[in-house]
Structures are given as structure tokens and as C-alpha cells.
Amino acid sequence: MAKKIVVCGGNGFLGSRICRVAVARGWSVTSISRSGEPTWSSVTSSSNPPAWSSSVDWQKADILKPSTYKPLLKEADAVVHSMGILLEADYKGVISGKESVVSGLKRAFSATKGGSQNPLERKEGEELRPQEQDGQLTYELINRDSAITLAQESSHEKVSSFVFISAAAGAPILPKRYITTKREAESTIASSLPALRSIFIRPGFLYDASRTFTMPIALAGSVGNMLNSLLGGRLTWLAGAAVEKPLKADVVAEAVVEAIEDDSVKGVVDTVKIETLATKAWRRGML
């Protein structure tokens, strides 16, 4: 019987590739997002749907409202949370001119922001209520609380494996809360749901030729990674993900599906392990 995987954020840059890899293995694949099927030109080099996309059940749901996605988790073998935010609304407001640079940056780099009500005290199926006055989608809400909630709902539905797309580290240009909220999600899921096989994927920068702007960033990251290696890792504390080895998005997607397949994989999966799992998947495909 084919495995069933549910990818929350399956229409995104990485999520769509996870769907593609799972389809190639003959799995039943459901994608959950607000908009359903991807705008293909934003995740691939073509505006036309690829052939494999017809094998995915592209569902619309709200990650903050479990009642909209809970039925889709039934009989799933694995659930993936691939719905983080890199920039909060403060940044976007500044960039678009809707908010002043001073006020936007002040909000962005504030020490704390509201997420939702405590997800550990939430009733099954209860929606997340944003705590910021303007309902802003914060790191606390999306990177942390939505992941914890999805893991809880997955556990309620007897899902055996849960994958959280985390990150290798923060970066100098991002607020510290970007990475601390991801680490808080990891630790909370691991400690509060011990029966759930949780896998925390921690890649650095993701690139692909279909997103041309990612290529020079990846090149700079590769140079930084080599320099950091020569210096014995001394730049890590300062530069974080900026000196982590960049990874092709397809490599991470292969690793995610391989990790689900391999029951021995649990906990943190760093860059080295990601590459090892992707190589194992590649060899499997050659057989």
C-alpha cells in the first residue's frame, strides 16, 4: 500500500519539490496551502504545470485554522511543515513604502512579539489566534506556533512521522527571533509529543537555477563556507547561515522523503546528514 504524505506549504519553493519526489516514489501526496496549486512560474522555470503535478491533491486550507486541514491528515503516514516566513510584515512594509524605515526596523528587531495563545493549552481543532494587535504574521506565529499545532493535530490523527523544515542558523540581516522561534518549535515538539517520530531538517540557503537570483547568493555562500572551513568554523558565531553550505532545493527535497522512508532517522538532520540522505535516495533511484 502506498504511503500517504501531507505537505503543508506544498505549493512553495521547497514544498513543491518534496511533492514531486514523493510522487516519483509512488506515494499518495496531498498539498495544503491557502492558494492550492502553485503559480508554477514562481517555483519552476516554466509557467506550465509539470506532468507530475496532476498526481498531487492540491488542497486549500488555513494553517492557523486546524479545522480546515484536520480531515486531510487522516490516514497519513507523514506530515511535513514547510511554511516558514523569512521576512515579517515590517520588512515588507518598509520595502513597499507603506511603513517608515525607522518604525519598520524598530518593530522588526524588537526583542519579542506575540504568536498565538499557548498552543500547548489549545483544544484539539481550536484555531490559532494571533496576539499582535494588527494580526501580523510573526515568526512566533508561523515559524513556531503553527508548527507545534500541526504536529499536535498530526499526533491526534495517529500520524507516525512529522517533518519540520527548520534552518541551520540565523543570519546577520535577520532578527534573532527568526532562528530562536524555529528552535523553540523543535524543542517543544520533541518534548511534548514523544510518541511522534519528529524530524527537524536544518538546511542553509536553498538555491535552484529556476530562481536566478538565488545563484549568486549561493556562490557567495559557498565561498563563505570554504573560508569558514579553513578558519576552523570561527565565522559561524558571527555569520550563521551565511557561511553554511548552500544546498540545491532538490537535494533537500530528496533528503526529506528519504528521511521519512528510513525509520531510523529522528531528530535534527543537519547539512551533512541532508547530503547523506539525498545521496542514499539517488543510489536507490539508480537500482
JODA-V105791 format. One record per pair of residues at least 24 apart in sequence whose C-alpha atoms are under 10 Angstrom apart, sorted by the first residue. I is the first residue (numbers start at 1). J is the second residue. D is the distance in whole Angstrom. If there is no record, write none. Layout:
[[I & J & D] [I & J & D]]
This chain:
[[1 & 26 & 10] [1 & 27 & 9] [1 & 28 & 10] [2 & 26 & 7] [2 & 27 & 5] [2 & 28 & 6] [2 & 29 & 10] [2 & 77 & 10] [3 & 27 & 5] [3 & 28 & 6] [3 & 29 & 8] [3 & 75 & 9] [3 & 76 & 7] [3 & 77 & 6] [3 & 78 & 8] [3 & 260 & 10] [3 & 261 & 9] [4 & 28 & 5] [4 & 29 & 6] [4 & 30 & 8] [4 & 73 & 9] [4 & 74 & 9] [4 & 75 & 7] [4 & 76 & 5] [4 & 77 & 5] [4 & 78 & 7] [4 & 79 & 9] [4 & 159 & 10] [5 & 29 & 5] [5 & 30 & 6] [5 & 31 & 9] [5 & 73 & 9] [5 & 75 & 9] [5 & 76 & 6] [5 & 77 & 6] [5 & 78 & 5] [5 & 79 & 6] [5 & 80 & 8] [5 & 159 & 10] [5 & 161 & 9] [5 & 162 & 10] [5 & 257 & 9] [5 & 260 & 9] [6 & 30 & 5] [6 & 31 & 6] [6 & 32 & 7] [6 & 56 & 10] [6 & 57 & 9] [6 & 69 & 10] [6 & 72 & 8] [6 & 73 & 7] [6 & 74 & 10] [6 & 76 & 7] [6 & 77 & 8] [6 & 78 & 6] [6 & 79 & 5] [6 & 80 & 6] [6 & 81 & 9] [6 & 154 & 10] [6 & 162 & 10] [7 & 31 & 5] [7 & 32 & 6] [7 & 33 & 9] [7 & 58 & 10] [7 & 73 & 10] [7 & 78 & 8] [7 & 79 & 6] [7 & 80 & 5] [7 & 81 & 6] [7 & 82 & 7] [7 & 83 & 9] [7 & 163 & 9] [8 & 32 & 5] [8 & 33 & 6] [8 & 34 & 10] [8 & 59 & 10] [8 & 60 & 10] [8 & 61 & 9] [8 & 62 & 10] [8 & 63 & 8] [8 & 69 & 9] [8 & 79 & 7] [8 & 80 & 6] [8 & 81 & 5] [8 & 82 & 6] [8 & 83 & 7] [8 & 147 & 10] [8 & 150 & 9] [8 & 164 & 10] [9 & 33 & 5] [9 & 34 & 9] [9 & 35 & 10] [9 & 36 & 9] [9 & 38 & 10] [9 & 63 & 9] [9 & 80 & 8] [9 & 81 & 7] [9 & 82 & 5] [9 & 83 & 5] [9 & 84 & 9] [10 & 36 & 9] [10 & 37 & 8] [10 & 38 & 8] [10 & 56 & 10] [10 & 58 & 8] [10 & 59 & 9] [10 & 80 & 9] [10 & 81 & 9] [10 & 82 & 7] [10 & 83 & 9] [11 & 35 & 8] [11 & 36 & 7] [11 & 37 & 6] [11 & 38 & 5] [11 & 39 & 8] [11 & 40 & 9] [11 & 42 & 10] [11 & 43 & 8] [11 & 58 & 8] [11 & 59 & 10] [11 & 82 & 10] [11 & 83 & 10] [12 & 37 & 9] [12 & 38 & 7] [12 & 39 & 9] [12 & 40 & 9] [12 & 42 & 8] [12 & 43 & 7] [12 & 82 & 8] [12 & 83 & 8] [13 & 38 & 9] [13 & 40 & 10] [13 & 42 & 8] [13 & 43 & 5] [13 & 44 & 8] [13 & 82 & 9] [13 & 206 & 9] [13 & 207 & 9] [13 & 208 & 9] [13 & 211 & 9] [13 & 249 & 8] [13 & 250 & 10] [14 & 43 & 8] [14 & 82 & 7] [14 & 83 & 10] [14 & 165 & 9] [14 & 206 & 8] [14 & 207 & 10] [14 & 248 & 10] [14 & 249 & 6] [14 & 250 & 8] [14 & 251 & 10] [14 & 252 & 8] [14 & 253 & 7] [15 & 43 & 10] [15 & 80 & 9] [15 & 81 & 9] [15 & 82 & 6] [15 & 83 & 8] [15 & 165 & 10] [15 & 249 & 9] [15 & 253 & 8] [16 & 40 & 9] [16 & 43 & 8] [16 & 44 & 9] [16 & 53 & 9] [16 & 56 & 10] [16 & 82 & 10] [16 & 249 & 10] [16 & 250 & 10] [16 & 253 & 9] [17 & 43 & 9] [17 & 44 & 10] [17 & 249 & 7] [17 & 250 & 6] [17 & 251 & 9] [17 & 252 & 9] [17 & 253 & 6] [17 & 254 & 8] [18 & 80 & 9] [18 & 82 & 10] [18 & 249 & 9] [18 & 250 & 8] [18 & 251 & 10] [18 & 252 & 8] [18 & 253 & 5] [18 & 254 & 7] [18 & 255 & 9] [18 & 256 & 7] [18 & 257 & 7] [19 & 52 & 9] [19 & 53 & 8] [19 & 55 & 9] [19 & 56 & 7] [19 & 57 & 10] [19 & 253 & 8] [19 & 254 & 10] [19 & 257 & 9] [20 & 50 & 9] [20 & 51 & 10] [20 & 52 & 7] [20 & 53 & 7] [20 & 55 & 9] [20 & 56 & 8] [20 & 250 & 9] [20 & 253 & 9] [20 & 254 & 9] [21 & 52 & 9] [21 & 250 & 9] [21 & 253 & 7] [21 & 254 & 6] [21 & 255 & 10] [21 & 256 & 9] [21 & 257 & 7] [21 & 258 & 9] [21 & 281 & 10] [22 & 56 & 10] [22 & 253 & 9] [22 & 254 & 9] [22 & 256 & 9] [22 & 257 & 6] [22 & 258 & 9] [23 & 52 & 7] [23 & 53 & 9] [23 & 54 & 10] [23 & 55 & 7] [23 & 56 & 7] [24 & 52 & 8] [24 & 55 & 10] [24 & 285 & 10] [25 & 257 & 9] [25 & 285 & 9] [26 & 55 & 9] [27 & 55 & 9] [27 & 56 & 10] [28 & 55 & 8] [28 & 56 & 7] [28 & 57 & 8] [28 & 76 & 9] [28 & 77 & 10] [29 & 53 & 10] [29 & 55 & 7] [29 & 56 & 5] [29 & 57 & 6] [29 & 58 & 9] [29 & 76 & 9] [30 & 55 & 9] [30 & 56 & 6] [30 & 57 & 5] [30 & 58 & 6] [30 & 59 & 7] [30 & 72 & 8] [30 & 73 & 9] [30 & 76 & 9] [30 & 79 & 10] [31 & 56 & 7] [31 & 57 & 6] [31 & 58 & 5] [31 & 59 & 6] [31 & 60 & 8] [31 & 61 & 10] [31 & 72 & 9] [31 & 79 & 10] [31 & 80 & 10] [32 & 57 & 9] [32 & 58 & 6] [32 & 59 & 5] [32 & 60 & 6] [32 & 61 & 6] [32 & 62 & 8] [32 & 63 & 8] [32 & 68 & 10] [32 & 69 & 7] [32 & 72 & 9] [32 & 80 & 10] [32 & 81 & 10] [32 & 82 & 10] [32 & 83 & 10] [33 & 58 & 8] [33 & 59 & 7] [33 & 60 & 5] [33 & 61 & 6] [33 & 62 & 7] [33 & 63 & 7] [33 & 69 & 9] [33 & 83 & 9] [34 & 59 & 8] [34 & 60 & 5] [34 & 61 & 5] [34 & 62 & 6] [34 & 63 & 8] [35 & 59 & 8] [35 & 60 & 6] [35 & 61 & 8] [35 & 62 & 9] [36 & 60 & 5] [36 & 61 & 8] [41 & 210 & 9] [41 & 211 & 10] [42 & 210 & 9] [42 & 211 & 8] [43 & 208 & 9] [43 & 210 & 7] [43 & 211 & 8] [44 & 208 & 9] [44 & 209 & 9] [44 & 210 & 5] [44 & 211 & 8] [45 & 208 & 10] [45 & 209 & 8] [45 & 210 & 5] [45 & 211 & 7] [45 & 212 & 9] [46 & 210 & 8] [62 & 127 & 9] [63 & 127 & 9] [63 & 128 & 9] [63 & 142 & 9] [63 & 146 & 6] [63 & 147 & 9] [63 & 149 & 9] [63 & 150 & 8] [64 & 116 & 9] [64 & 126 & 9] [64 & 127 & 6] [64 & 128 & 5] [64 & 129 & 8] [64 & 130 & 9] [64 & 141 & 9] [64 & 142 & 8] [64 & 145 & 9] [64 & 146 & 6] [64 & 147 & 10] [64 & 149 & 9] [64 & 150 & 9] [65 & 125 & 8] [65 & 126 & 7] [65 & 127 & 4] [65 & 128 & 6] [65 & 129 & 9] [65 & 146 & 9] [65 & 149 & 10] [65 & 150 & 10] [66 & 124 & 8] [66 & 125 & 5] [66 & 126 & 7] [66 & 127 & 6] [66 & 128 & 8] [66 & 146 & 9] [66 & 149 & 8] [66 & 150 & 8] [66 & 153 & 7] [67 & 124 & 9] [67 & 125 & 5] [67 & 126 & 7] [67 & 127 & 7] [67 & 153 & 10] [68 & 125 & 9] [68 & 127 & 9] [69 & 125 & 9] [69 & 150 & 9] [69 & 153 & 9] [70 & 124 & 10] [70 & 125 & 7] [70 & 150 & 9] [70 & 153 & 7] [70 & 154 & 8] [70 & 156 & 9] [70 & 157 & 8] [71 & 157 & 9] [72 & 154 & 10] [72 & 157 & 10] [73 & 150 & 10] [73 & 153 & 8] [73 & 154 & 7] [73 & 155 & 10] [73 & 156 & 9] [73 & 157 & 7] [73 & 158 & 9] [73 & 159 & 8] [74 & 154 & 8] [74 & 156 & 9] [74 & 157 & 6] [74 & 158 & 8] [74 & 159 & 8] [75 & 154 & 10] [75 & 157 & 7] [75 & 158 & 8] [75 & 159 & 7] [75 & 160 & 10] [76 & 154 & 8] [76 & 157 & 8] [76 & 158 & 8] [76 & 159 & 6] [76 & 160 & 8] [76 & 161 & 9] [77 & 154 & 10] [77 & 157 & 10] [77 & 158 & 8] [77 & 159 & 5] [77 & 160 & 6] [77 & 161 & 6] [77 & 162 & 9] [77 & 260 & 9] [77 & 261 & 10] [78 & 154 & 8] [78 & 158 & 10] [78 & 159 & 6] [78 & 160 & 6] [78 & 161 & 5] [78 & 162 & 6] [78 & 163 & 8] [78 & 197 & 9] [78 & 198 & 10] [78 & 257 & 10] [78 & 260 & 7] [78 & 261 & 10] [79 & 150 & 8] [79 & 151 & 8] [79 & 154 & 7] [79 & 155 & 10] [79 & 159 & 7] [79 & 160 & 9] [79 & 161 & 7] [79 & 162 & 5] [79 & 163 & 6] [79 & 164 & 9] [79 & 198 & 10] [79 & 260 & 9] [80 & 147 & 9] [80 & 150 & 9] [80 & 151 & 9] [80 & 154 & 10] [80 & 161 & 9] [80 & 162 & 6] [80 & 163 & 5] [80 & 164 & 6] [80 & 165 & 8] [80 & 198 & 10] [80 & 199 & 9] [80 & 256 & 9] [80 & 257 & 10] [80 & 260 & 10] [81 & 143 & 9] [81 & 146 & 9] [81 & 147 & 6] [81 & 148 & 10] [81 & 150 & 7] [81 & 151 & 8] [81 & 162 & 8] [81 & 163 & 6] [81 & 164 & 5] [81 & 165 & 6] [81 & 166 & 9] [81 & 200 & 10] [82 & 143 & 9] [82 & 147 & 9] [82 & 163 & 8] [82 & 164 & 7] [82 & 165 & 5] [82 & 166 & 8] [83 & 142 & 7] [83 & 143 & 7] [83 & 146 & 9] [83 & 147 & 8] [83 & 164 & 9] [83 & 165 & 8] [83 & 166 & 10] [84 & 138 & 10] [84 & 139 & 8] [84 & 141 & 10] [84 & 142 & 6] [84 & 143 & 5] [84 & 144 & 9] [84 & 146 & 9] [84 & 147 & 9] [84 & 164 & 10] [84 & 165 & 8] [84 & 166 & 8] [84 & 167 & 10] [84 & 178 & 9] [84 & 182 & 9] [85 & 137 & 8] [85 & 138 & 8] [85 & 139 & 7] [85 & 141 & 10] [85 & 142 & 7] [85 & 143 & 7] [85 & 178 & 8] [86 & 138 & 10] [86 & 139 & 8] [86 & 143 & 9] [86 & 174 & 8] [86 & 175 & 10] [86 & 178 & 7] [86 & 179 & 10] [87 & 137 & 10] [87 & 138 & 9] [87 & 139 & 9] [87 & 174 & 8] [87 & 175 & 9] [87 & 178 & 9] [88 & 136 & 8] [88 & 137 & 7] [88 & 138 & 6] [88 & 139 & 7] [88 & 174 & 10] [88 & 175 & 10] [88 & 178 & 9] [89 & 136 & 7] [89 & 137 & 7] [89 & 138 & 8] [90 & 136 & 9] [90 & 137 & 10] [90 & 138 & 10] [105 & 175 & 10] [108 & 138 & 9] [108 & 174 & 9] [108 & 175 & 7] [108 & 177 & 9] [109 & 174 & 8] [109 & 175 & 5] [109 & 176 & 8] [109 & 177 & 8] [110 & 175 & 8] [110 & 176 & 10] [110 & 177 & 9] [111 & 175 & 9] [111 & 176 & 8] [111 & 177 & 8] [112 & 138 & 10] [112 & 139 & 10] [112 & 140 & 9] [112 & 176 & 10] [112 & 177 & 8] [113 & 138 & 7] [113 & 139 & 8] [113 & 140 & 7] [113 & 141 & 9] [113 & 177 & 9] [114 & 138 & 7] [114 & 139 & 9] [114 & 140 & 6] [114 & 141 & 7] [115 & 139 & 7] [115 & 140 & 4] [115 & 141 & 4] [115 & 142 & 8] [115 & 143 & 9] [115 & 144 & 8] [115 & 145 & 7] [115 & 146 & 9] [115 & 181 & 10] [116 & 140 & 8] [116 & 141 & 6] [116 & 142 & 9] [116 & 144 & 9] [116 & 145 & 7] [116 & 146 & 9] [117 & 141 & 9] [117 & 145 & 9] [118 & 145 & 8] [118 & 149 & 10] [119 & 144 & 10] [119 & 145 & 6] [119 & 146 & 8] [119 & 147 & 10] [119 & 148 & 7] [119 & 149 & 6] [119 & 150 & 10] [119 & 152 & 9] [119 & 188 & 10] [120 & 145 & 9] [120 & 148 & 8] [120 & 149 & 8] [120 & 152 & 9] [120 & 188 & 9] [120 & 189 & 10] [120 & 192 & 8] [122 & 149 & 8] [122 & 152 & 10] [124 & 149 & 9] [124 & 152 & 8] [124 & 153 & 7] [124 & 156 & 8] [125 & 149 & 9] [125 & 150 & 10] [125 & 152 & 10] [125 & 153 & 7] [125 & 156 & 10] [126 & 153 & 10] [138 & 177 & 9] [138 & 178 & 9] [138 & 181 & 10] [139 & 175 & 10] [139 & 177 & 7] [139 & 178 & 6] [139 & 179 & 9] [139 & 180 & 9] [139 & 181 & 6] [139 & 182 & 8] [140 & 177 & 8] [140 & 178 & 8] [140 & 180 & 9] [140 & 181 & 6] [140 & 182 & 8] [140 & 184 & 9] [140 & 185 & 9] [141 & 181 & 9] [142 & 181 & 9] [142 & 182 & 9] [143 & 177 & 10] [143 & 178 & 8] [143 & 179 & 9] [143 & 180 & 9] [143 & 181 & 6] [143 & 182 & 6] [143 & 183 & 9] [143 & 184 & 9] [143 & 185 & 7] [144 & 178 & 10] [144 & 179 & 10] [144 & 180 & 9] [144 & 181 & 5] [144 & 182 & 6] [144 & 183 & 8] [144 & 184 & 7] [144 & 185 & 5] [144 & 186 & 8] [144 & 188 & 9] [144 & 189 & 10] [145 & 181 & 9] [145 & 182 & 9] [145 & 184 & 9] [145 & 185 & 7] [145 & 188 & 10] [146 & 185 & 9] [147 & 182 & 9] [147 & 185 & 7] [147 & 186 & 9] [147 & 188 & 10] [147 & 189 & 8] [148 & 184 & 9] [148 & 185 & 6] [148 & 186 & 8] [148 & 187 & 10] [148 & 188 & 7] [148 & 189 & 6] [148 & 190 & 10] [148 & 192 & 9] [148 & 193 & 10] [149 & 185 & 10] [149 & 189 & 9] [150 & 189 & 10] [151 & 185 & 10] [151 & 189 & 7] [151 & 190 & 10] [151 & 192 & 10] [151 & 193 & 8] [151 & 196 & 8] [151 & 198 & 9] [152 & 189 & 8] [152 & 192 & 9] [152 & 193 & 7] [152 & 196 & 9] [154 & 196 & 9] [155 & 193 & 8] [155 & 194 & 10] [155 & 195 & 8] [155 & 196 & 6] [155 & 197 & 10] [158 & 195 & 10] [158 & 196 & 9] [159 & 195 & 10] [159 & 196 & 8] [159 & 197 & 9] [160 & 195 & 8] [160 & 196 & 6] [160 & 197 & 6] [160 & 198 & 9] [160 & 260 & 10] [160 & 263 & 10] [161 & 195 & 10] [161 & 196 & 6] [161 & 197 & 5] [161 & 198 & 6] [161 & 199 & 8] [161 & 259 & 10] [161 & 260 & 7] [161 & 261 & 10] [161 & 263 & 9] [161 & 266 & 9] [162 & 189 & 10] [162 & 196 & 7] [162 & 197 & 6] [162 & 198 & 5] [162 & 199 & 6] [162 & 200 & 9] [162 & 260 & 8] [162 & 266 & 10] [163 & 197 & 8] [163 & 198 & 6] [163 & 199 & 5] [163 & 200 & 6] [163 & 201 & 7] [163 & 256 & 8] [163 & 257 & 10] [163 & 259 & 9] [163 & 260 & 8] [163 & 266 & 9] [163 & 267 & 9] [164 & 189 & 9] [164 & 198 & 8] [164 & 199 & 6] [164 & 200 & 5] [164 & 201 & 6] [164 & 202 & 9] [164 & 256 & 10] [164 & 267 & 10] [164 & 268 & 10] [165 & 199 & 8] [165 & 200 & 6] [165 & 201 & 5] [165 & 202 & 7] [165 & 203 & 8] [165 & 252 & 10] [165 & 256 & 9] [165 & 269 & 10] [166 & 199 & 10] [166 & 200 & 6] [166 & 201 & 5] [166 & 202 & 5] [166 & 203 & 7] [166 & 204 & 9] [166 & 268 & 9] [166 & 269 & 10] [166 & 270 & 10] [167 & 200 & 9] [167 & 201 & 7] [167 & 202 & 4] [167 & 203 & 5] [167 & 204 & 6] [167 & 205 & 9] [167 & 241 & 8] [167 & 269 & 10] [167 & 270 & 9] [167 & 271 & 10] [168 & 201 & 8] [168 & 202 & 4] [168 & 203 & 5] [168 & 204 & 5] [168 & 205 & 9] [168 & 240 & 8] [168 & 241 & 6] [168 & 242 & 10] [168 & 244 & 7] [168 & 245 & 10] [168 & 268 & 10] [168 & 269 & 9] [168 & 270 & 7] [168 & 271 & 8] [169 & 202 & 8] [169 & 203 & 8] [169 & 204 & 7] [169 & 205 & 10] [169 & 236 & 9] [169 & 237 & 9] [169 & 239 & 9] [169 & 240 & 5] [169 & 241 & 5] [169 & 242 & 9] [169 & 243 & 10] [169 & 244 & 8] [170 & 204 & 9] [170 & 237 & 10] [170 & 238 & 10] [170 & 239 & 8] [170 & 240 & 5] [170 & 241 & 6] [170 & 242 & 8] [171 & 236 & 10] [171 & 237 & 10] [171 & 238 & 8] [171 & 239 & 6] [171 & 240 & 5] [171 & 241 & 5] [171 & 242 & 6] [171 & 243 & 9] [172 & 238 & 7] [172 & 239 & 6] [172 & 240 & 7] [172 & 241 & 9] [172 & 242 & 8] [173 & 239 & 9] [173 & 242 & 10] [186 & 267 & 9] [186 & 268 & 9] [187 & 267 & 10] [190 & 266 & 10] [190 & 267 & 8] [196 & 266 & 10] [197 & 260 & 9] [197 & 263 & 8] [197 & 264 & 9] [197 & 265 & 8] [197 & 266 & 6] [197 & 267 & 8] [198 & 260 & 10] [198 & 265 & 9] [198 & 266 & 6] [198 & 267 & 6] [198 & 268 & 9] [199 & 256 & 9] [199 & 259 & 8] [199 & 260 & 8] [199 & 265 & 7] [199 & 266 & 5] [199 & 267 & 5] [199 & 268 & 6] [199 & 269 & 7] [200 & 256 & 9] [200 & 265 & 10] [200 & 266 & 8] [200 & 267 & 6] [200 & 268 & 5] [200 & 269 & 6] [200 & 270 & 8] [201 & 252 & 8] [201 & 255 & 9] [201 & 256 & 7] [201 & 259 & 9] [201 & 266 & 10] [201 & 267 & 8] [201 & 268 & 6] [201 & 269 & 5] [201 & 270 & 6] [201 & 271 & 8] [201 & 273 & 9] [201 & 274 & 8] [202 & 252 & 9] [202 & 268 & 7] [202 & 269 & 6] [202 & 270 & 5] [202 & 271 & 7] [202 & 272 & 10] [202 & 273 & 9] [202 & 274 & 8] [203 & 241 & 9] [203 & 244 & 8] [203 & 245 & 8] [203 & 246 & 8] [203 & 247 & 7] [203 & 248 & 10] [203 & 249 & 9] [203 & 252 & 7] [203 & 269 & 8] [203 & 270 & 6] [203 & 271 & 6] [203 & 272 & 9] [203 & 273 & 10] [203 & 274 & 8] [203 & 275 & 10] [204 & 240 & 9] [204 & 241 & 6] [204 & 242 & 8] [204 & 243 & 9] [204 & 244 & 6] [204 & 245 & 6] [204 & 246 & 5] [204 & 247 & 7] [204 & 248 & 10] [204 & 252 & 10] [204 & 270 & 9] [204 & 271 & 7] [205 & 241 & 7] [205 & 242 & 8] [205 & 243 & 9] [205 & 244 & 8] [205 & 245 & 7] [205 & 246 & 5] [205 & 247 & 6] [205 & 248 & 8] [205 & 249 & 9] [206 & 245 & 9] [206 & 246 & 6] [206 & 247 & 5] [206 & 248 & 6] [206 & 249 & 5] [206 & 250 & 9] [206 & 251 & 9] [206 & 252 & 8] [207 & 246 & 7] [207 & 247 & 6] [207 & 248 & 5] [207 & 249 & 6] [207 & 250 & 9] [207 & 251 & 10] [208 & 247 & 9] [208 & 248 & 6] [208 & 249 & 6] [208 & 250 & 8] [209 & 248 & 9] [209 & 249 & 10] [214 & 246 & 10] [214 & 248 & 10] [215 & 246 & 10] [215 & 248 & 10] [217 & 242 & 9] [217 & 246 & 9] [218 & 242 & 9] [218 & 244 & 10] [218 & 245 & 8] [218 & 246 & 6] [218 & 247 & 8] [218 & 248 & 9] [219 & 245 & 10] [219 & 246 & 8] [220 & 245 & 10] [220 & 246 & 9] [221 & 245 & 6] [221 & 246 & 6] [221 & 247 & 10] [222 & 246 & 6] [222 & 247 & 9] [244 & 271 & 8] [245 & 271 & 7] [245 & 272 & 9] [246 & 271 & 9] [247 & 271 & 8] [247 & 274 & 9] [247 & 275 & 9] [250 & 278 & 9] [251 & 275 & 7] [251 & 276 & 10] [251 & 277 & 9] [251 & 278 & 6] [251 & 279 & 8] [251 & 281 & 9] [251 & 282 & 9] [252 & 277 & 9] [252 & 278 & 7] [253 & 278 & 8] [254 & 278 & 5] [254 & 279 & 9] [254 & 280 & 9] [254 & 281 & 6] [254 & 282 & 8] [255 & 279 & 8] [255 & 280 & 8] [255 & 281 & 7] [255 & 282 & 10] [256 & 281 & 10] [257 & 281 & 8] [258 & 282 & 10] [258 & 284 & 10]]
